[in-house]
Amino acid sequence: MLPWLVTTWQQLSALLSRDQLAHALLLTGPDGIGKSSLANHLADAILCTASSRPCGQCKSCLLRRAGNHPDLLVLDSSASSIGVDAVRQLSHFLHGSAQQQANKVVLLTQAEKLTESAANALLKTLEEPPKHSFIVLTSAAAAMLPATVLSRCQKWPLAAQFGDNTQQWLAHQTNRSVPDFLLAYCAGAPLKALQLIESGAADTLQDGFNSLQQYLAGAVSLTSCVKQLDSIAELTPLLGWFLRQQLLPGMLNKEPAKQLALQQLYSRWCRDEKQILGQNKQLALTAMLISLKRLSR
């Protein structure tokens, strides 16, 4: 169990042991916080025939480990949306008889992808859930779910992690260096941060961050900075984070005109990146950096 999820897991486990666990639970939090990990662990516990915690030894736990438990349905959320057919499959599954014990579980990740018709269909099951059925939903954008669905789910928000303990956890998971700014850049999502570290993208982001600071301080040339930033796949998120964390705070309540101009500059960058096909990225980046330096003075 990921250390920052232990308290939430203990609370869920206690409810399960007292038969007080809600039929529909919604785990929310940023991507990379561990929602799917917690959802799967909870499913294991609900299906375990020996304990309110996964024992790992009973037939149900062995089936779960083998990946073919008949009383668990994991809905596919890999497409751009989750349609009504998937929700009908969910309903049909839950209304069937359990094969191992009383409980049946559905895991629905990225619930914000539910179409309007799918959400309406799900609402019927949430309003009248079959006995011993559990639906565990996860979402990084719960506000996109209809209020009617939200009101019928017990919500479990997973807080973003920025503390020293999480920084130490990251350091113990990898042999690579952990940039100081990475957890903040990842909005407090340690698993996302770890993925960036292991892929080497974190080092590239660190180099880009350093290059931006040095360019604005006059320590490196415009050409050098453009060359460095042009190689970064996640350039737009990095620029946005740099503006929010490094430049805008110093302008609050002091230079509202510059603050507005910075926000407009970044908005244009995001718009042009999406809308202008075949854009000369280096030319656009050069113009962006020149304006950025002028506004940062």
Secondary structure as UniProt FT lines:
FT   HELIX           3..5
FT   HELIX           6..17
FT   TURN            18..19
FT   STRAND          24..28
FT   TURN            31..32
FT   HELIX           35..47
FT   HELIX           59..66
FT   TURN            70..71
FT   STRAND          72..74
FT   HELIX           84..94
FT   STRAND          104..108
FT   HELIX           111..113
FT   HELIX           116..127
FT   TURN            131..132
FT   STRAND          133..139
FT   HELIX           142..144
FT   HELIX           147..151
FT   STRAND          154..157
FT   HELIX           164..173
FT   TURN            180..181
FT   HELIX           182..185
FT   TURN            186..188
FT   HELIX           190..199
FT   HELIX           201..216
FT   TURN            217..218
FT   HELIX           222..230
FT   TURN            233..234
FT   HELIX           235..242
FT   HELIX           243..247
FT   HELIX           248..251
FT   TURN            252..254
FT   HELIX           256..275
FT   TURN            277..278
FT   HELIX           281..296
//
